[in-house]
Amino acid sequence: MKLLEGKKALITGSRRGIGAGIVRMFAEHGADIGINDVVRDHEADRTIASVESLGRKASWHLADVGDADDRTRLLDEFVDAHGRIDILVNNAVASRDMHFTKITEEFWDHLVGHALKGYLFLAQGATNRMIEHSHGGSIINISSVHSYRAWPHDTVYGIVKAGLNRMVMSMAHDLAGTGITANCVAPGYIDSRVLPDDQESNRGNADYVGSALGFIPNRRGGLPGDIAGACVFLASDLGNYVNGQTITVDGGFLAGGVPPDSQPLEPGMPGAMELEE
């Protein structure tokens, strides 16, 4: 059963990692996909090919979601390629943070500009296009367990992710009657590493999760497909009565609290996206 048959979905930060996992599962469920990132490399080409191998249309969009002109161009190019936009998944973000006493205004402006301001205005542009075409739609922001609990050195990242959870609550109210839903998915320990094909079986294993394994009731690290599955649900008719919510996908991790020996946030840690240079 294809839950997204004929839908047109734009997924930011999607050349690899969690974004690429969402791309593939959306294509498996019948969606045509816009793939976005700040660089195009062999990982991007492989993600594009994975969509085309499933018989779905893939378009490539080089754009920085932190830049206003890029956001407008991204949406215009996507609609030109696909005719409309049904689904936006805001996923692109650099995750590295720093100790509270070392945070600079430049760092704050960069992370907030990309991962909060960028998400808001890209969602605004997408919803305006959805309203123009009068067919409803779905906005999904990738949040994090860092929106609920604090880790060392995650001040700005945590603020940004908490802001996304609050953002979709207001969006749900302001978009009432349009048929557009707005929700977040908050990942836990998701293994989004770039691995050689012969090491894919190691994804999410105990070595990756480390000491946090005993705090995850599912007793494994998460996979990009775990986040993708939640996104498919929210973007499909199965989830059309879920609105203004944040769904945590963490294997039960938050139920037990943060491990006492937790380390500062780095790429690959709970909910973290890949860092783009």
Legacy VTK file of the C-alpha trace (Angstrom):
# vtk DataFile Version 3.0
C-alpha trace
ASCII
DATASET POLYDATA
POINTS 277 float
0.000 0.000 0.000
1.478 3.343 -1.102
0.474 6.021 1.374
1.828 9.032 -0.563
0.888 8.121 -4.132
1.267 11.135 -6.413
2.291 13.540 -3.641
4.986 16.150 -4.260
7.435 16.393 -1.351
10.352 18.753 -0.734
12.865 17.531 1.853
15.662 19.856 2.911
19.130 18.689 3.904
18.402 15.399 2.191
21.464 14.277 0.273
22.411 11.860 3.084
21.608 10.839 6.663
18.104 11.214 8.065
17.038 13.378 5.133
18.047 10.732 2.596
16.194 8.110 4.618
13.036 10.204 4.430
13.549 10.691 0.686
13.764 6.962 0.040
10.761 5.997 2.133
8.618 8.769 0.653
9.541 7.543 -2.842
8.728 3.960 -1.837
5.273 5.225 -0.881
4.717 6.884 -4.253
5.843 10.485 -3.799
7.850 12.579 -6.241
10.736 14.218 -4.418
12.701 17.464 -4.331
16.138 16.808 -2.827
17.960 19.783 -1.313
21.365 20.405 0.191
24.216 22.911 0.169
26.546 20.692 -1.887
26.059 18.075 -4.583
28.352 15.061 -4.333
28.240 11.306 -4.849
25.967 10.936 -1.808
23.469 13.336 -3.394
23.680 11.491 -6.711
23.052 8.185 -4.958
19.978 9.594 -3.204
18.637 10.981 -6.493
19.218 7.601 -8.164
17.377 5.805 -5.364
14.242 7.819 -6.124
14.482 7.293 -9.866
15.042 3.555 -9.408
11.599 3.407 -7.786
9.996 5.050 -10.809
9.413 8.368 -9.095
10.508 11.819 -10.216
13.484 13.390 -8.431
14.548 17.022 -8.711
17.770 18.454 -7.284
17.871 21.857 -5.557
21.124 23.449 -4.422
20.125 26.015 -1.792
20.964 27.276 1.696
17.785 27.444 3.800
19.376 30.168 5.916
19.370 32.552 2.957
16.116 34.349 2.067
16.795 34.490 -1.671
17.765 30.813 -1.721
14.556 29.859 0.077
12.396 31.673 -2.473
14.340 30.209 -5.381
14.151 26.724 -3.834
10.365 26.820 -3.610
9.964 28.355 -7.066
12.220 25.736 -8.642
10.409 22.925 -6.848
6.967 24.084 -7.976
8.271 24.607 -11.519
9.545 21.020 -11.521
6.538 19.355 -9.880
3.573 21.675 -10.448
2.733 22.095 -6.765
3.990 21.279 -3.278
2.081 18.890 -1.000
4.674 18.151 1.680
7.587 20.068 3.158
10.012 18.333 5.518
12.317 20.851 7.201
15.379 18.770 8.028
18.512 20.751 7.130
20.596 21.941 10.092
24.170 21.976 11.372
24.202 20.565 14.897
27.455 21.533 16.564
27.054 23.708 19.672
29.361 25.148 22.332
29.622 25.837 26.045
27.242 28.550 27.249
30.106 30.868 28.210
31.616 30.603 24.703
28.516 31.240 22.567
29.049 34.105 20.142
26.458 36.249 18.408
27.814 35.008 15.088
27.217 31.392 16.114
23.754 32.214 17.482
22.770 34.035 14.291
24.012 31.170 12.120
22.225 28.326 13.909
19.015 30.222 14.649
19.020 31.654 11.135
19.190 28.217 9.567
17.371 25.920 11.964
14.605 28.172 13.293
14.215 31.271 11.137
14.968 29.286 7.987
12.414 26.604 8.904
9.756 29.209 9.702
10.054 31.176 6.487
10.420 28.100 4.283
7.263 26.708 5.897
5.543 30.048 5.343
6.466 30.043 1.662
5.343 26.439 1.244
2.005 26.979 2.985
1.270 30.072 0.893
1.787 27.972 -2.230
-0.388 25.185 -0.798
-3.161 27.677 -0.029
-2.871 29.121 -3.538
-3.494 25.670 -5.009
-6.283 24.916 -2.468
-5.305 21.293 -1.921
-4.073 21.227 1.681
-0.725 19.779 2.634
1.673 18.804 5.377
4.566 20.622 7.065
6.943 18.468 9.115
9.843 19.899 11.123
12.610 17.641 12.364
13.047 18.576 16.021
15.040 16.611 18.641
14.970 15.112 22.116
17.147 18.146 22.923
13.937 20.176 22.857
12.876 18.415 26.079
16.104 17.725 27.983
19.473 19.451 28.303
22.874 17.999 27.404
26.226 19.694 27.991
27.006 22.331 25.374
23.593 22.192 23.640
22.174 25.612 24.601
21.496 27.088 21.170
20.598 23.782 19.542
18.123 23.020 22.344
16.536 26.470 22.116
16.120 26.101 18.355
14.535 22.664 18.599
12.180 23.711 21.400
11.177 26.652 19.229
10.171 24.301 16.413
7.852 22.382 18.743
6.173 25.635 19.723
6.100 26.880 16.125
3.874 24.066 14.868
1.336 24.744 17.615
0.814 28.276 16.311
0.883 27.100 12.709
-1.930 24.649 13.426
-4.097 27.510 14.710
-3.214 30.032 12.008
-3.712 27.494 9.204
-7.087 26.305 10.499
-9.474 25.465 7.696
-6.791 25.249 4.999
-6.341 21.477 5.177
-2.663 21.992 6.041
-1.222 20.245 9.091
1.995 21.194 10.888
3.902 18.820 13.164
7.364 17.936 14.436
9.240 14.663 14.700
11.826 14.589 17.516
14.560 11.966 16.962
16.576 10.340 19.700
19.870 8.489 19.106
19.654 8.105 15.332
22.644 6.599 13.541
22.855 8.805 10.451
26.544 8.131 9.776
27.783 7.738 6.214
28.834 4.078 6.106
30.260 1.898 3.319
27.731 -0.556 1.895
29.524 -3.490 3.515
29.096 -1.876 6.962
25.404 -1.024 6.751
24.603 -3.959 9.030
26.437 -2.095 11.810
24.108 0.902 11.702
22.508 1.571 15.077
24.609 -1.051 16.881
25.786 -0.945 20.483
29.147 0.569 19.578
27.378 3.603 18.125
24.913 4.047 21.011
27.541 3.433 23.703
26.557 3.944 27.334
23.128 5.264 26.338
22.035 1.768 25.283
20.917 0.878 28.795
18.677 3.950 28.829
16.861 3.023 25.589
14.034 0.543 26.257
14.187 -0.693 22.641
17.839 -1.632 23.291
19.151 -0.346 19.971
20.096 2.874 18.289
17.617 4.439 15.918
17.812 4.280 12.135
16.944 6.946 9.556
14.025 4.732 8.572
12.548 5.093 12.050
12.269 8.854 11.530
11.117 8.409 7.940
8.276 6.137 9.065
6.933 8.788 11.424
7.146 11.370 8.635
5.242 9.120 6.216
2.500 8.716 8.827
2.182 12.468 9.376
2.246 13.260 5.642
-0.359 10.623 4.728
-4.091 10.360 5.279
-3.353 8.132 8.285
-2.045 11.169 10.153
-4.363 13.880 8.883
-5.974 14.405 12.311
-2.610 14.956 13.992
-1.895 18.683 14.053
0.338 21.010 16.084
2.084 18.066 17.739
5.617 16.793 18.324
6.064 13.035 18.003
9.159 11.731 19.781
10.881 8.801 18.046
13.561 7.712 20.506
12.970 4.052 21.417
11.670 5.189 24.803
14.892 7.035 25.683
13.265 10.092 27.284
11.153 7.877 29.529
14.238 7.114 31.596
16.110 10.398 31.592
19.503 11.494 30.291
22.477 9.198 31.095
24.623 10.662 33.884
27.793 10.419 31.754
26.263 12.138 28.707
28.724 13.983 26.508
28.537 17.380 24.776
26.507 17.473 21.582
28.425 16.412 18.483
27.279 15.261 15.043
25.752 11.807 15.430
24.476 12.334 18.969
20.777 12.401 19.962
18.775 14.071 17.246
21.857 15.629 15.667
22.019 16.303 11.930
25.155 16.139 9.838
27.412 19.195 10.171
27.971 21.010 6.876
31.200 22.934 6.489
LINES 1 278
277 0 1 2 3 4 5 6 7 8 9 10 11 12 13 14 15 16 17 18 19 20 21 22 23 24 25 26 27 28 29 30 31 32 33 34 35 36 37 38 39 40 41 42 43 44 45 46 47 48 49 50 51 52 53 54 55 56 57 58 59 60 61 62 63 64 65 66 67 68 69 70 71 72 73 74 75 76 77 78 79 80 81 82 83 84 85 86 87 88 89 90 91 92 93 94 95 96 97 98 99 100 101 102 103 104 105 106 107 108 109 110 111 112 113 114 115 116 117 118 119 120 121 122 123 124 125 126 127 128 129 130 131 132 133 134 135 136 137 138 139 140 141 142 143 144 145 146 147 148 149 150 151 152 153 154 155 156 157 158 159 160 161 162 163 164 165 166 167 168 169 170 171 172 173 174 175 176 177 178 179 180 181 182 183 184 185 186 187 188 189 190 191 192 193 194 195 196 197 198 199 200 201 202 203 204 205 206 207 208 209 210 211 212 213 214 215 216 217 218 219 220 221 222 223 224 225 226 227 228 229 230 231 232 233 234 235 236 237 238 239 240 241 242 243 244 245 246 247 248 249 250 251 252 253 254 255 256 257 258 259 260 261 262 263 264 265 266 267 268 269 270 271 272 273 274 275 276
